[in-house]
Amino acid sequence: MSDQAAAGTTEGQGPVEIDEELARHLENKREELFEKFEIRDEFPDAVLEEAEARTEGVESEIDAELDDRRDLRDLTTWTTDPVDARDFDDALSIEKGEEEFVLHVHIADVTHYVHPESEMWAEAVERANTVYLPDHTVHMLPATLAETVCSLVPDEDRLAHTVEMHLDRETLSFESIDIYKSVIRSDERLTYTQAERRLDDPESALHEESSLVFELADRLHEQRKEDGSLVLNPRRDRAHTIIEECMLKANKAVTHELMWNRGVEAMYRVHPQPSPDQWDDALQEIQELDGVSIPGDAWGDDPRIAVNATLEEAPERQLGKIQYAVMKVMPRARYMNDPFGGHHALNFDIYGHFTSPIRRLSDLVNHWIVHANDVPENLLQLCDHASDQQQAGEKCEREYKQFLEEVGLDADAVNNRGIEVVEETDAE
């Protein structure tokens, strides 16, 4: 699932209309930026052919896998994604015992189809991540694969990599972590709007499960804030909170397993902290904003906690400026082959990515390491390349959005609603 999950098509609004000439300008600009940042847009024929071949005979292949996997098809499971999502790569299941929550995060088992000897793996390594431009996505893996066998569509058996977490009901700490290959069958595909409605309607399907997982996610969210995890978007709705917190917990569980239980190298996500002077500059800039005041009891705490407290009370019009003041002083997070230094923004000692193997190389590699217990020889090179490609993708996105604004298009509207090219008609 994309980190831009909130940026799905705005339900009820049509696409932004442009003429053919402007459409050509946008296409030319994209090609220019792809060349500048060395981003591969089109897939080689060999990759597309391999992806197509791996989508054949799916049902019989899944049946054959049942002997070696846990059969979770009877477990109530569902996905939540933006309304315009075309691949559903993560799903949830939740149960509650007397002393524990049992949270299952099911991730599409991409490495069953994409392995280090495959053409698709080599191409994924080159691309390193999916690049999201407004109304144009450059995929890491062919859509042929991502939108079929690796999409956890409802009412069809799918191969998954499941993270099963038993969490203490009081502390929400891990009682046990089990990561294994599974076969799942999603009961329903929800949009974020639908997920919100299920929470409000006691008579709706999945209401009980949705309410239970929100109870857990809300407590995880509050716990993170209290512990010093930076929360720059404190007014996120319940549905997004559920997905964000469950994915964070699953990523944390996997990297906990890799580091503490196995002691292996992996693609960890390391985020250095700003210097004390940089934090002071950011807090001073925030304090000087009109209508904004850092609560007095938060000044002496961790700067992340001070920012969290400020965002809770700040007027809506100043949220973007507060976020910008913080982001200006934040060092870049990078992928490293060990977790030394931790993740400052999240305030996690160990962190890495696992929940999006369709769109991030780090997750794909970590899936392979978890299952095969085989660390690629060029892991450090993969970490550096993934970090560099992520930065290139972000710069490309930023420049493309600037270009959209220059030609009179609202980048957010295009991002949320898409584009429709309309033919010009001569006036009579």
C-alpha positions, -999 to 999 in steps of 0.1 A, spaced: 0 0 0 13 35 -9 25 59 18 3 83 -1 -27 62 9 -46 94 18 -43 107 -18 -68 84 -34 -92 97 -59 -117 121 -43 -149 102 -43 -177 120 -61 -155 143 -82 -146 138 -118 -111 140 -133 -93 172 -142 -99 179 -179 -71 190 -202 -67 194 -239 -45 172 -262 -18 199 -265 -13 202 -228 -13 164 -225 16 163 -249 35 189 -228 30 168 -197 42 136 -215 73 155 -228 80 168 -193 78 134 -178 102 120 -203 126 148 -196 125 142 -159 129 104 -163 160 110 -183 173 135 -158 168 113 -128 175 80 -146 141 65 -139 130 36 -161 94 40 -172 89 12 -198 96 -25 -189 118 -47 -211 99 -73 -230 117 -101 -211 103 -88 -178 68 -84 -192 68 -119 -207 80 -134 -174 54 -115 -154 27 -127 -178 38 -163 -175 37 -162 -137 0 -153 -138 -10 -185 -156 -23 -215 -138 -28 -196 -105 -55 -217 -89 -37 -250 -94 -4 -235 -81 -21 -222 -50 -37 -256 -44 -3 -272 -46 11 -247 -21 -15 -256 6 5 -286 19 34 -263 28 16 -232 41 -9 -224 68 -44 -223 56 -60 -191 69 -89 -190 44 -114 -193 72 -100 -163 91 -120 -131 86 -98 -109 65 -102 -77 46 -82 -50 27 -85 -12 30 -71 10 2 -77 42 -17 -108 41 -40 -86 42 -71 -62 15 -59 -56 -14 -84 -35 -37 -63 -43 -47 -28 -10 -59 -12 -19 -60 25 -49 -73 45 -58 -75 82 -73 -100 106 -80 -93 143 -90 -114 173 -92 -105 210 -85 -129 239 -88 -124 276 -52 -112 279 -42 -104 243 -49 -90 209 -40 -113 180 -32 -91 150 -25 -107 116 -10 -86 88 -11 -105 56 13 -92 28 11 -104 -8 38 -131 -12 56 -114 -40 89 -134 -35 70 -165 -45 68 -150 -80 98 -127 -79 131 -143 -68 168 -134 -71 172 -155 -103 143 -139 -121 142 -111 -147 116 -92 -126 140 -92 -96 168 -78 -116 145 -51 -130 131 -43 -95 167 -39 -83 173 -13 -110 142 6 -102 143 1 -64 109 16 -58 77 28 -74 76 65 -83 43 82 -79 37 113 -100 3 130 -102 -18 108 -126 13 87 -136 29 59 -117 62 43 -126 59 8 -111 87 -12 -96 71 -44 -107 49 -50 -138 12 -42 -132 5 -76 -149 17 -93 -118 9 -67 -91 -27 -63 -101 -34 -101 -105 -17 -128 -84 -2 -104 -60 -34 -85 -54 -54 -97 -24 -87 -94 -41 -119 -106 -22 -133 -141 -27 -102 -156 -43 -74 -176 -27 -41 -158 -26 -5 -166 -14 6 -144 15 34 -138 39 16 -134 73 29 -115 103 10 -129 133 15 -108 165 2 -117 199 1 -84 218 -4 -79 256 -37 -62 261 -23 -38 287 11 -29 274 6 -37 237 41 -53 237 49 -84 217 41 -116 236 50 -136 205 58 -130 168 53 -156 141 61 -149 104 51 -176 79 38 -183 44 0 -187 42 -30 -190 19 -57 -164 26 -90 -154 12 -101 -118 17 -137 -113 26 -140 -78 14 -122 -49 -3 -129 -16 15 -121 20 5 -111 43 33 -145 60 31 -163 26 34 -141 16 63 -151 48 81 -188 39 75 -183 4 89 -170 19 121 -202 40 124 -228 13 115 -232 -14 141 -253 -34 116 -227 -35 89 -204 -64 79 -170 -62 95 -182 -36 121 -171 -57 150 -137 -64 135 -132 -28 124 -141 -15 158 -117 -40 175 -88 -32 152 -94 6 157 -94 1 194 -60 -14 191 -47 11 165 -59 41 184 -41 29 215 -9 21 195 -11 56 181 -14 73 215 13 51 229 37 61 201 30 98 207 36 95 244 69 76 237 82 104 215 73 92 180 68 122 158 32 124 145 31 152 118 -5 143 107 -24 142 140 -58 146 124 -58 116 103 -91 97 101 -98 64 118 -94 42 87 -60 56 79 -49 53 116 -58 16 115 -37 9 84 -8 31 95 -5 16 130 -9 -20 119 17 -16 92 41 1 116 36 -27 141 42 -54 115 73 -37 102 86 -34 137 78 -71 144 97 -83 114 128 -63 120 127 -73 157 127 -109 146 155 -103 121 178 -85 145 172 -99 179 161 -135 171 182 -142 141 210 -115 143 211 -111 105 218 -82 82 187 -69 64 176 -36 48 169 -16 79 155 19 78 178 43 97 168 79 104 194 101 122 183 129 145 188 166 139 214 184 161 201 202 192 206 236 175 186 224 145 157 214 167 159 247 185 157 266 152 126 245 142 109 251 175 116 288 175 102 291 139 71 272 150 66 294 181 67 325 160 38 314 137 6 334 141 -19 317 164 6 289 173 21 283 208 41 254 220 25 243 253 45 254 282 48 219 297 61 205 264 91 228 260 114 208 283 104 175 269 117 157 238 113 181 208 92 154 191 67 155 219 67 193 219 58 192 181 31 166 187 15 187 214 17 219 192 1 202 162 -28 190 184 -38 226 193 -26 246 162 -51 261 138 -56 242 106 -41 269 85 -7 266 102 -3 228 101 16 229 68 41 255 81 47 235 113 53 204 93 77 222 69 97 237 98 103 202 112 110 186 78 136 213 70 159 202 98 153 164 95 182 144 80 172 119 53 164 84 63 184 58 45 185 20 41 214 4 60 225 -32 65 223 -29 102 199 -9 124 225 11 144 211 45 152 175 36 150 147 56 135 146 90 151 112 103 138 94 71 149 116 67 180 121 30 172 154 14 181 151 -9 152 129 -4 121 127 -16 85 102 -21 58 82 -54 50 46 -44 42 50 -31 6 71 -56 -15 52 -46 -47 65 -10 -45 98 -10 -25 129 -30 -30 137 -30 7 105 -49 15 111 -74 -14 146 -81 -1 134 -84 35 107 -109 24 134 -130 8 157 -128 39 128 -138 62 118 -168 42 151 -181 28 173 -168 56 196 -159 28 212 -124 29 222 -111 -6 260 -107 -10 255 -72 -24 232 -61 4 251 -29 13 251 -19 -24 213 -26 -26 208 -4 5 227 25 -10 210 21 -44 175 20 -29 182 51 -8 195 70 -39 166 59 -61 141 70 -34 157 104 -33 157 106 -72 120 97 -72 111 123 -47 130 150 -66 112 139 -98 78 141 -82 86 176 -67 97 190 -101 68 175 -119 44 190 -94 61 224 -99 56 220 -137 19 213 -132 15 245 -113 34 264 -139 10 253 -166 -20 262 -145 -29 228 -131 -36 221 -94 -12 193 -86 -33 181 -56 -64 180 -77 -46 160 -104 -31 137 -78 -64 130 -62 -87 130 -92 -66 121 -122 -67 136 -157 -90 132 -187 -79 144 -221 -108 160 -240 -108 168 -277 -110 204 -287 -141 213 -308 -141 241 -333 -166 269 -325 -194 272 -351 
